[in-house]
Amino acid sequence: MSTYRIVIDRSLCSGFGTCAELAPEIFEVAGDGIAEARVGTSDDPAVLEAAAQCPMAAIAVFDLASGEQAA
């Protein structure tokens, strides 16, 4: 199982909240309407789906072991 590093580009996020719906234990929409990661890393594959479904492509997910972008 892979562990992923989660990066959110706050300048791209428009607060749609899709990430928080798909992986609420990992993402939340903060009071300013911008998504935040509750954790910096996760082994939950839901982070890949959340990144893929972000309409603004504001979420990048990197494989922690290889450093390569996974989503």
C-alpha positions as a Python dict, from the first residue, in 0.01 Angstrom:
ca = {
    (1, 'M'): (0, 0, 0),
    (2, 'S'): (129, 344, -91),
    (3, 'T'): (144, 648, 131),
    (4, 'Y'): (59, 977, -34),
    (5, 'R'): (161, 1338, 32),
    (6, 'I'): (-127, 1578, -29),
    (7, 'V'): (-76, 1930, -165),
    (8, 'I'): (-356, 2179, -223),
    (9, 'D'): (-293, 2486, -436),
    (10, 'R'): (-508, 2736, -248),
    (11, 'S'): (-486, 2983, -537),
    (12, 'L'): (-673, 2735, -760),
    (13, 'C'): (-931, 2608, -511),
    (14, 'S'): (-1282, 2749, -552),
    (15, 'G'): (-1432, 2560, -258),
    (16, 'F'): (-1660, 2323, -449),
    (17, 'G'): (-1609, 2070, -166),
    (18, 'T'): (-1595, 1760, -383),
    (19, 'C'): (-1280, 1649, -204),
    (20, 'A'): (-1448, 1681, 137),
    (21, 'E'): (-1745, 1479, 11),
    (22, 'L'): (-1526, 1199, -127),
    (23, 'A'): (-1278, 1185, 162),
    (24, 'P'): (-1417, 1375, 464),
    (25, 'E'): (-1159, 1229, 699),
    (26, 'I'): (-882, 1382, 486),
    (27, 'F'): (-1025, 1705, 341),
    (28, 'E'): (-1241, 1985, 474),
    (29, 'V'): (-1359, 2319, 343),
    (30, 'A'): (-1231, 2581, 587),
    (31, 'G'): (-1417, 2889, 704),
    (32, 'D'): (-1267, 3092, 420),
    (33, 'G'): (-1428, 2855, 167),
    (34, 'I'): (-1098, 2699, 58),
    (35, 'A'): (-1022, 2327, 93),
    (36, 'E'): (-762, 2212, 341),
    (37, 'A'): (-606, 1875, 405),
    (38, 'R'): (-670, 1756, 760),
    (39, 'V'): (-348, 1553, 731),
    (40, 'G'): (-32, 1595, 525),
    (41, 'T'): (-3, 1230, 430),
    (42, 'S'): (-242, 938, 397),
    (43, 'D'): (-249, 580, 273),
    (44, 'D'): (-618, 610, 186),
    (45, 'P'): (-664, 567, -192),
    (46, 'A'): (-963, 804, -169),
    (47, 'V'): (-714, 1091, -196),
    (48, 'L'): (-647, 987, -555),
    (49, 'E'): (-1018, 1000, -643),
    (50, 'A'): (-1060, 1333, -463),
    (51, 'A'): (-771, 1481, -662),
    (52, 'A'): (-907, 1342, -989),
    (53, 'Q'): (-1255, 1484, -921),
    (54, 'C'): (-1141, 1833, -819),
    (55, 'P'): (-1295, 2061, -1084),
    (56, 'M'): (-1015, 2317, -1043),
    (57, 'A'): (-727, 2062, -1038),
    (58, 'A'): (-617, 2220, -712),
    (59, 'I'): (-511, 1893, -545),
    (60, 'A'): (-186, 1717, -620),
    (61, 'V'): (-103, 1379, -467),
    (62, 'F'): (249, 1242, -458),
    (63, 'D'): (366, 890, -378),
    (64, 'L'): (575, 941, -65),
    (65, 'A'): (821, 658, -144),
    (66, 'S'): (900, 753, -503),
    (67, 'G'): (820, 1125, -496),
    (68, 'E'): (630, 1085, -822),
    (69, 'Q'): (296, 1253, -874),
    (70, 'A'): (18, 994, -839),
    (71, 'A'): (-275, 1227, -912),
}
